[in-house]
Amino acid sequence: MRKSYLIKTSVVFITLLITACSSAPVVPLYEYPPDWKETDVRQKTIADYSKYISGKKLFLDPGHGGEDRRNTNKKGDVVEADVNLRVAMNLKKYLEQAGATVFISREIDKTVDLGYRSELSNKSGADLFISIHHNAPGKAEDISTNYTSVYYHAKETDFEHEPCNRDIARYIERDLAYVMGNPGGLGSFDGTYSDYNIYPGQGFSVLRKANIPAVLVEGAFHTSHFEELRLNNEEFNQIQAWGIFRGIGKYFRAGKPEINFLVDSLKVENNFLKFSWMVQDTAGINPKSVVVYFNKEEKEFSFNKLTGIVSAKIDLPAAGDYPVRIIAANKNGNHSFPFNKKITVTDSKTVNISD
Ligand SMILES: [Zn+2]
């Protein structure tokens, strides 16, 4: 009697337990972006972004591979090199569908020297260099740290910092983090970081050696006990690529100022060196954003908002070569691509400009 009561109670308890477990809400590992889920909506979104992406040239760099496959999760079944490659190949597909020309440092699992990656991108004639990686924490036992981040070269206070790199990083960071449902790293306000945070004064070699605007994406932590459940999923990698694709599309949609040096304006007058250039953007130029460096020193200038002509007047320096650098941003906040020229002063009358 007592035994059968116990059995009955146990059966009821187990049944309740099973019912409770089966009715618990199942949290999906990821959501489908509404503009990606249905093929026709996805194709329409790609067509919409093609207005801004078509004709652009992008260099993609899936990190690691070949002999370099050591970055994995604890179990060793999520290999960073493979995740990077899958995301990059899917991104290549979306960009090409939108009319871009895409170069890539590797399309299979193979060794590509770090220096060679930057060299390839510099020779490619691409507009942007995008290196794709996944992250790992400082401590091997840490399986919970996880966020999405995008790196740019140098700090805002360094002369060689190009603000356009950070613009691109911000666009990619926001849309990638959004589709993954991840936070950005809290070490910065928006999840983008200077590579000097990792290697002070040097940064990442692939970014430092790239001559074109460049960012390095750290999609998530492949060491995370949550990410290891989804980073090997091809469909999820497609969604990651979609986030980066959308970020790139929105970046180009916001535009950037074009700078044209007015060669005929370069002259010596009353012991002053004078030169002008034009900054143009359909979104309009933010007059406060314009900066001109002559011989790495910030100089005064005048800016005509109506014509977009910026003019500088500098005390005539001694004969020699002087680097000139100009930066401007449009009203959407996007900065011009790197603009660096060399002004050569031959004597008190002759000056010329070259790349
Ligand atoms: Zn990596």
Residues whose N, C-alpha, C, O or C-beta is under 5 A from the ligand:
A	BS01	ZN	G63 H133 H134
